[in-house]
Amino acid sequence: MVTIVLPFVILFLNYFIPSGLMWLVEWCDFDFLRKYKIQPKRKNSGMKIVKATFYLLFIYFLVILPMYAVAFHFLTQIDYFSLEVSNIPNWKVLLLQLAFCFFMEDTAHYWFHRWLHTPWAYHVIHKIHHEFESPTILSTSFAHPLEILILGFATFLGPLLLRPHFLTLLIFVNLRQLAACETHSGFDFPFSPNNLAPNLIGGADFHDFHHRRCSGVFSSNFMWWDIWCGTCGGFFEWKLKQQKKKLAESNKIHQE
């Protein structure tokens, strides 16, 4: 029971605490942070946020909790999939295991997400998630239950194949969720992962572009599958225009 309840409680808090803090930032609309908002002119209504919160509680307790119970049962009780719970790996092994899990998640997520944008899958399943044209952290898991299960399988694919240490699994699923929250935050800060590792990590501006265009840009954490498959949807051209625009505005201010 502990191997199911504890990971779920950590995941739950890891989602709703950052969501609450970021919603406070959006609601207060601080002047010094407004320039980092990707879509500053769009604001999600309070009613929409309340609706999303209640829906997310349903998703977490009636979809994600059962999914966790099944996944962790396989990973702790079934001999073939059983994870190591003693002999904590050293940091090098831990990093390699995390890298493998992230690569497998990104690969599966890309192809599943791309399929979710086919006509039938979009209108039946994925359309709910795109109700948020201006993403906010709460919209991260605001999706059809089937989508949660499909993309949840992408998350657990790496651990099911690798069978890493239990600690690796716990760290991975929470890092993956934080990464998903960051890509849906609606803010592009100087310290955002995409600004620390450009052309590698997608980040909030990459996924925000997807929500505005509703096509292309299917990757979850990294850009490589979109680059390799030619599904960036004009993101880099848009990014270049934005940079030129900011530079021109900066030069105008200095001249004045």
Secondary structure, 3 states (H helix, E strand, C coil): CHHHHHHHHHHHHHHHHHHHHHHHHHHHCCHHHHCCECCCCCCCCHHHHHHHHHHHHHHHHHHHHHHHHHHHHHHHHCCCCCCECCCCCCHHHHHHHHHHHHHHHHHHHHHHHHHHCCHHHHHHCHHHHHHCCCCCHHHCCCCCHHHHHHHHHHHHHHHHHHCCEHHHHHHHHHHHHHHHHHHCCCECCCCCHHHHCCCCECHHHHHHHHHHHCCCCCCCCECHHHHHHCCCCCHHHHHHHHHHHHHHHHHHHHHC
